[in-house]
């Protein structure tokens, strides 16, 4: 697999979730015409489907390499804000007997906003499209569960790995999920997410390791792997 299978709706959603997939022209139109027209028109109708399919795979495979050392077969994985599920599709095809639970919001905001914002309540996903992507890309329906965050009926399972790239404490405040994460993890659970304030989490977890640094973006985020909530 060197590219994902995407239809036009999935490609559009991928662009809204990952600014790296936008073309220079799309970036210029976003600056000229604003976030609303970018979200509704320029990111939807001016698509090179084949290129996006390949580029999205490359981006997700690079992300996978940053967390690969934490992965094993037969893990119960919680993904928060996974987008359309590219990372999980790669994990599924790399390890055996993985189980995935996705916690997502089921709407696409009228305006696209990238980066960290403590007050952010926007979202860019459709749960039926997430399901479609997983099925199209060889993740069988018995291996995943999709949960709507806004219905507040979150799963109570124990998870080996919790992954939230550019969502938990980057797009949304960590405090939204803190108590829930405590309830579905133990001292061996690894929680991986991106943040602009890694030192803050040394007060919350016993173990905090920086596994990736992004110094190219405005927010200069760091990806951290954490274990064992402090009492």
C-alpha positions as CSV (number, residue, x, y, z in Angstrom):
1,X,0.0,0.0,0.0
2,X,1.6,3.3,-1.2
3,X,-1.5,5.3,-1.3
4,X,-4.9,5.3,0.3
5,X,-8.2,4.7,-1.5
6,X,-10.2,8.0,-1.4
7,X,-13.3,9.3,-3.0
8,X,-13.8,13.0,-3.5
9,X,-15.7,13.5,-0.2
10,X,-12.9,11.8,1.7
11,X,-10.2,13.8,-0.1
12,X,-12.0,17.0,0.7
13,X,-12.2,16.0,4.4
14,X,-8.5,15.1,4.4
15,X,-7.6,18.6,3.2
16,X,-9.7,20.2,5.9
17,X,-7.9,18.1,8.5
18,X,-4.4,18.4,7.1
19,X,-3.1,21.7,5.8
20,X,-0.1,19.9,4.3
21,X,-2.4,18.5,1.6
22,X,-3.4,21.9,0.3
23,X,-1.8,23.2,-2.9
24,X,-0.1,26.6,-3.1
25,X,-3.1,27.8,-5.1
26,X,-5.5,26.7,-2.4
27,X,-3.4,28.4,0.3
28,X,-3.5,31.6,-1.7
29,X,-7.3,31.5,-2.1
30,X,-7.7,30.8,1.6
31,X,-5.7,34.0,2.3
32,X,-7.5,36.0,-0.4
33,X,-11.1,34.9,0.1
34,X,-11.2,33.7,3.7
35,X,-11.8,30.5,5.6
36,X,-15.4,30.0,4.7
37,X,-15.0,30.0,0.9
38,X,-11.9,27.8,1.3
39,X,-13.8,25.3,3.3
40,X,-16.9,25.2,1.1
41,X,-15.5,25.7,-2.4
42,X,-11.7,25.8,-3.0
43,X,-10.9,22.7,-0.9
44,X,-13.8,20.7,-2.3
45,X,-13.9,21.3,-6.1
46,X,-10.2,21.8,-7.0
47,X,-8.8,18.4,-6.1
48,X,-6.2,16.1,-7.6
49,X,-7.6,12.9,-6.2
50,X,-4.6,10.7,-7.1
51,X,-2.1,13.1,-5.6
52,X,-4.0,13.6,-2.4
53,X,-4.3,9.8,-2.0
54,X,-0.6,9.4,-2.3
55,X,0.4,12.5,-0.3
56,X,-2.0,11.6,2.6
57,X,-0.5,8.2,2.8
58,X,3.1,9.6,2.9
59,X,2.1,12.0,5.7
60,X,0.4,9.3,7.7
61,X,3.2,6.9,7.2
62,X,5.7,9.5,8.5
63,X,3.4,10.0,11.5
64,X,3.3,6.2,12.0
65,X,7.1,6.0,12.2
66,X,7.1,8.5,15.1
67,X,5.0,6.1,17.2
68,X,5.9,2.7,15.8
69,X,8.1,1.7,18.8
70,X,5.0,1.8,21.0
71,X,3.0,-0.5,18.9
72,X,2.5,-4.3,19.3
73,X,0.0,-6.8,18.0
74,X,-3.2,-7.4,19.9
75,X,-3.5,-3.9,21.4
76,X,-6.7,-2.1,22.3
77,X,-6.2,1.4,20.8
78,X,-8.1,4.6,21.5
79,X,-7.9,7.3,18.8
80,X,-9.1,10.8,19.7
81,X,-9.5,13.2,16.7
82,X,-8.1,10.7,14.2
83,X,-9.5,12.5,11.2
84,X,-10.5,10.0,8.5
85,X,-8.2,7.3,10.1
86,X,-5.1,7.1,7.9
87,X,-2.8,6.4,10.8
88,X,-5.0,3.6,12.1
89,X,-5.3,2.0,8.6
90,X,-1.5,1.8,8.5
91,X,-1.3,0.4,12.0
92,X,-4.0,-2.2,11.1
93,X,-2.0,-3.3,8.1
94,X,1.3,-3.5,10.1
95,X,0.1,-5.4,13.2
96,X,-2.3,-8.3,13.9
97,X,-5.4,-8.3,16.0
98,X,-5.6,-4.6,16.8
99,X,-8.9,-3.1,18.0
100,X,-9.6,0.5,17.4
101,X,-12.1,2.9,19.2
102,X,-12.5,6.3,17.6
103,X,-13.8,9.3,19.5
104,X,-14.8,12.0,17.1
105,X,-17.2,14.9,16.5
106,X,-19.7,14.5,13.7
107,X,-19.8,17.9,11.9
108,X,-17.7,20.1,9.7
109,X,-17.4,23.7,10.8
110,X,-18.1,26.5,8.3
111,X,-14.7,27.9,8.7
112,X,-11.4,26.0,8.9
113,X,-9.0,26.8,11.7
114,X,-5.6,25.2,12.1
115,X,-3.3,25.1,15.2
116,X,-3.7,25.6,18.9
117,X,-6.6,27.5,20.5
118,X,-7.7,27.0,24.1
119,X,-11.3,28.1,23.2
120,X,-11.6,26.0,20.0
121,X,-14.9,24.2,19.5
122,X,-14.7,23.6,15.8
123,X,-14.5,20.2,14.1
124,X,-13.8,18.7,10.7
125,X,-15.2,15.2,10.5
126,X,-18.2,13.1,9.4
127,X,-18.5,9.8,11.1
128,X,-20.0,8.0,8.1
129,X,-17.0,9.1,6.0
130,X,-14.6,7.9,8.7
131,X,-16.3,4.5,8.5
132,X,-16.2,4.5,4.7
133,X,-12.5,5.3,4.7
134,X,-11.6,2.5,7.1
135,X,-13.6,-0.1,5.1
136,X,-12.1,1.1,1.8
137,X,-8.6,0.7,3.3
138,X,-8.8,-2.8,4.6
139,X,-9.9,-2.2,8.2
140,X,-12.8,-4.7,8.8
141,X,-15.9,-3.6,10.6
142,X,-15.4,-5.9,13.5
143,X,-12.1,-4.2,14.3
144,X,-13.3,-0.7,15.0
145,X,-15.9,1.2,16.9
146,X,-16.8,4.9,16.3
147,X,-18.1,7.0,19.1
148,X,-19.7,10.5,18.8
149,X,-18.1,12.7,21.5
150,X,-21.1,15.0,21.7
151,X,-23.4,12.2,22.7
152,X,-21.3,11.8,25.9
153,X,-21.6,8.0,25.9
154,X,-17.9,7.3,25.9
155,X,-16.5,3.8,26.1
156,X,-15.3,2.4,29.5
157,X,-12.8,-0.1,28.1
158,X,-9.2,-0.3,29.2
159,X,-6.8,0.9,26.4
160,X,-3.1,-0.1,25.9
161,X,-2.5,2.9,23.6
162,X,-4.2,6.3,23.4
163,X,-3.3,8.4,20.3
164,X,-4.4,11.9,19.6
165,X,-2.2,13.6,17.0
166,X,-2.8,17.4,16.6
167,X,-6.1,17.2,18.6
168,X,-5.8,16.6,22.3
169,X,-4.1,19.7,23.8
170,X,-3.4,21.1,20.3
171,X,-6.8,21.6,18.8
172,X,-8.7,21.1,22.0
173,X,-7.8,21.6,25.7
174,X,-6.4,18.5,27.4
175,X,-8.7,19.2,30.4
176,X,-11.7,18.2,28.3
177,X,-10.5,14.6,28.4
178,X,-8.3,14.4,31.5
179,X,-10.7,12.6,33.9
180,X,-11.9,10.3,31.1
181,X,-8.3,9.3,30.2
182,X,-7.6,8.5,33.9
183,X,-10.6,6.2,33.9
184,X,-9.6,4.1,30.8
185,X,-5.9,3.8,31.4
186,X,-3.5,2.3,33.9
187,X,0.2,2.7,34.7
188,X,1.2,0.9,31.5
189,X,-1.0,2.8,29.1
190,X,0.9,5.1,26.7
191,X,-0.8,8.3,25.8
192,X,0.6,10.1,22.7
193,X,-0.4,13.6,21.7
194,X,1.0,16.9,20.4
195,X,1.3,20.0,22.6
196,X,3.0,23.4,22.7
197,X,3.5,23.1,26.5
198,X,5.3,19.8,27.2
199,X,6.7,20.9,30.5
200,X,3.2,21.3,31.8
201,X,2.6,17.6,31.5
202,X,5.5,16.7,33.8
203,X,3.1,17.8,36.6
204,X,0.4,15.4,35.4
205,X,2.3,12.3,34.4
206,X,5.2,10.4,36.0
207,X,6.8,9.8,32.6
208,X,6.9,12.3,29.7
209,X,9.1,11.7,26.7
210,X,9.4,14.0,23.7
211,X,9.3,11.8,20.6
212,X,9.0,14.4,17.9
213,X,9.7,18.1,17.6
214,X,8.1,20.3,14.9
215,X,10.0,23.5,14.6
216,X,8.8,24.5,11.2
217,X,5.2,25.5,12.1
218,X,4.1,28.7,13.9
219,X,3.3,26.9,17.1
220,X,6.5,24.8,17.3
221,X,4.7,21.8,18.8
222,X,6.2,18.7,20.4
223,X,4.8,15.1,20.3
224,X,5.0,13.5,23.7
225,X,4.4,10.0,25.0
226,X,3.1,9.9,28.6
227,X,2.5,7.2,31.2
228,X,1.2,7.0,34.7
229,X,-1.0,9.8,35.9
230,X,0.3,11.3,39.1
231,X,-2.0,10.9,42.1
